Amino acid sequence: MDEQQKSIQKQREAREAEHLNEELKHKTTMASSQVAEHYNQRRELGVEGRLHTKITGLRLFNNWVKSLLIRQYAYSGCRVLDLGCGKGGDLRKWSIAGIAEYVGMDIAQVSVQQAQRRFADMQNARFKARFFAQDCYAVKKRARSAGSQSFGNSVYQVEFANPLQDIRRFGTAYSFTLDEAVEDCTEYLVHLPTLVQLAREHQLDLELCCSFHQLFAEHKQQRASLDLFHRMRVLDAQRPEISADEWEAVGIYLAIAFRKQK
Ligand SMILES: C[S@@+](CC[C@H](N)C(=O)[O-])C[C@H]1O[C@@H](n2cnc3c(N)ncnc32)[C@H](O)[C@@H]1O
């Protein structure tokens, strides 16, 4: 690494440290807010509380993966469409990446309002942002009746209304529960070949598709990724390991990245 790269890396690390501090402050402010929607219904545990739940390791691991992906694919001056942006928990990460413009969409209106507020509260945001409460998939929901298929453990549960051989391109519903985060929420399977095809129609090429376990196996060999892992306190002295159930839950997530053709 030459001197210029070292200096860029140092600046980035300083911004990341600043971001972590601001996130902690922000979570304290958010602790009092009352929300109605499913994703907004999480019990706010406060900063300390959040560090001692059954899925703290999982949350921090997911946060690390998002930081890795944003580091890898976002670049200075780029424009971002964040589908399912939630409460805007990643706005600082995008800011650190130096993006020029951001559009956040989420089906949960209260979450979108919180994201908007979060953006307004951000100091030194050097990008423009717009937010929309919108269903990004416009999938027609179907009533399900017979059959049942489920899996999970003490931190998460997935239950399909119909047997798995009935998976379709659109509309395969399942109920998802993640301890202290999501309760019995209806979600829909994403049919990957269809997603890739739809993306291609919008000049988006698939760059990455791997499970979080694979991503970890790859990145644990890389010094910068491991440093970030520790700085983001995915593991630390108080919580030296991720539980077996959390690790299994980590394995249900996929990291997917598309790149817009030039
Ligand atoms: C696991 S949360 C992730 C939130 C955010 N991206 C983050 O990482 O903090 C998933 C988000 O997807 C949103 N969502 C689910 N189905 C959606 C749909 N059809 N259209 C738009 N957003 C949707 C939910 O409201 C929720 O905020």
The ligand as an SDF file (V2000), in Angstrom:
LIG
                    3D

 27 29  0  0  0  0  0  0  0  0999 V2000
  -34.6630   -6.5310    7.3350 C   0  0  0  0  0  0  0  0  0  0  0  0
  -35.3210   -4.9330    7.0300 S   0  0  0  0  0  0  0  0  0  0  0  0
  -33.8760   -4.1230    6.4030 C   0  0  0  0  0  0  0  0  0  0  0  0
  -33.9400   -2.6180    6.5500 C   0  0  0  0  0  0  0  0  0  0  0  0
  -32.6690   -1.8670    6.1000 C   0  0  0  0  0  0  0  0  0  0  0  0
  -32.3180   -2.1420    4.7030 N   0  0  0  0  0  0  0  0  0  0  0  0
  -31.5180   -2.2360    6.9950 C   0  0  0  0  0  0  0  0  0  0  0  0
  -30.6390   -3.0040    6.5800 O   0  0  0  0  0  0  0  0  0  0  0  0
  -31.4870   -1.7350    8.1410 O   0  0  0  0  0  0  0  0  0  0  0  0
  -36.2770   -5.2040    5.5650 C   0  0  0  0  0  0  0  0  0  0  0  0
  -37.0410   -3.9780    5.1100 C   0  0  0  0  0  0  0  0  0  0  0  0
  -37.7020   -4.2890    3.8820 O   0  0  0  0  0  0  0  0  0  0  0  0
  -38.9490   -3.6150    3.8790 C   0  0  0  0  0  0  0  0  0  0  0  0
  -39.8310   -4.2860    2.9190 N   0  0  0  0  0  0  0  0  0  0  0  0
  -40.3410   -5.5440    2.9800 C   0  0  0  0  0  0  0  0  0  0  0  0
  -41.1100   -5.7890    1.8970 N   0  0  0  0  0  0  0  0  0  0  0  0
  -41.0720   -4.6650    1.1240 C   0  0  0  0  0  0  0  0  0  0  0  0
  -41.6790   -4.3060   -0.1200 C   0  0  0  0  0  0  0  0  0  0  0  0
  -42.4630   -5.1230   -0.7910 N   0  0  0  0  0  0  0  0  0  0  0  0
  -41.4120   -3.0760   -0.6130 N   0  0  0  0  0  0  0  0  0  0  0  0
  -40.6160   -2.2190    0.0580 C   0  0  0  0  0  0  0  0  0  0  0  0
  -40.0210   -2.4910    1.2310 N   0  0  0  0  0  0  0  0  0  0  0  0
  -40.2570   -3.7110    1.7660 C   0  0  0  0  0  0  0  0  0  0  0  0
  -39.4200   -3.7100    5.3260 C   0  0  0  0  0  0  0  0  0  0  0  0
  -40.3960   -2.7450    5.6490 O   0  0  0  0  0  0  0  0  0  0  0  0
  -38.1090   -3.5250    6.0870 C   0  0  0  0  0  0  0  0  0  0  0  0
  -37.8870   -2.1720    6.4180 O   0  0  0  0  0  0  0  0  0  0  0  0
  1  2  1  0
  2  3  1  0
  2 10  1  0
  3  4  1  0
  4  5  1  0
  5  6  1  0
  5  7  1  0
  7  8  2  0
  7  9  1  0
 10 11  1  0
 11 12  1  0
 11 26  1  0
 12 13  1  0
 13 14  1  0
 13 24  1  0
 14 15  1  0
 14 23  1  0
 15 16  2  0
 16 17  1  0
 17 18  1  0
 17 23  2  0
 18 19  1  0
 18 20  2  0
 20 21  1  0
 21 22  2  0
 22 23  1  0
 24 25  1  0
 24 26  1  0
 26 27  1  0
M  CHG  2   2   1   9  -1
M  END
$$$$
